[in-house]
């Protein structure tokens, strides 16, 4: 399941790999968001189907009524292999995610590989999406297996080995949220995490258009002395969302909430770090759309070693950031400040 799939050379390599696996007898279930992958050609999808893949866009079976739900998008990125390994995070399928888009440059993202029982939990999320889209439950491996023992800690030099170390026996929660939730699960959960924080809340997100509840939770945590740091991109892919984020500077003024702007390229990662024992990687952005309108998935890991690795990773990112402030915003041109306020009024639907 991907939100964005391009039929550029990256998408083509992926399609060929899937075709090769299907020729070896592997079953492929291929789900994509119809709006996020609007540019995906019918040829690409047809070639997958002809090769034997089960292909569907999210919300496809709802006919004309699907257009009434066009604002509800499946923003998840899920890859599951044999019920043994699962991948979730910020990466979609396209050349820009390899940093090959000159207009975006270096692409900073974070993805996580899961093993053990958390794979079946991830698979359960995919099955719900597939059933909603197709009306069928695919035949999958539901046998829970222990994760491989790969506890090769490299925390002491993680700046040199980012993303290469792994640890076993971690407690993991796969939280899937969306507009079909009986209660606003995403907002409630994020606010609960921030409210229980004692020492730090570090969040990396490409977009910063949160709802009032999240803003108030961040303010309250800052007043308790919690170290609040936000990593946001200085380079943007959605200019109106980028502009809107600055309108929140005034609300955060006086609360000692540090805002870092990433300058090495475009930071697309979605990462949360709470104190010394909880970290999360997934698809949720810190904006109204992700919190209330999109179908999202986050892997929350309650493990001090994993937390330390994520902290080390983010500390490395800080070196490629500058610290922004309300003072810097106030020195920007009048038109910039005015437009940011206009888009701020539209923030519930951005």
Buried (B, 14 or more C-beta within 10 A) or exposed (E): BBBBBBBBEBBBEBBEEBBEBBEEEEEBBBBBBBBBBEEBEEEBBEBBEEBBBBBBBBBBBBEEEBEEEEEBBBBBBBBBEEBBBBBBBBBBBBBBBEBBBEEBBEBBBBBBBBBBBBBBBBBEBBBBBBEBBBEEEEEBBEEEBEBEEEEEEBBEEBEEBBEEBBBBEBEBBBBBBBBEBEEBBBBBBBBEBBBEBEEBBBBBBBBBBBBEBBBBBBBBBBEEEBBBBBBBBBBBBEEBBBBBBBBBBBBBBEBEBBBBBBEBBBBBBBBBBBBEBBBBBBBBBBBBBBBBBBBBBBBBBBBBBBBBBBBBBBEEBBEBBEEBBBEBBEEEEEEEBEBBBEBBEEBEEB
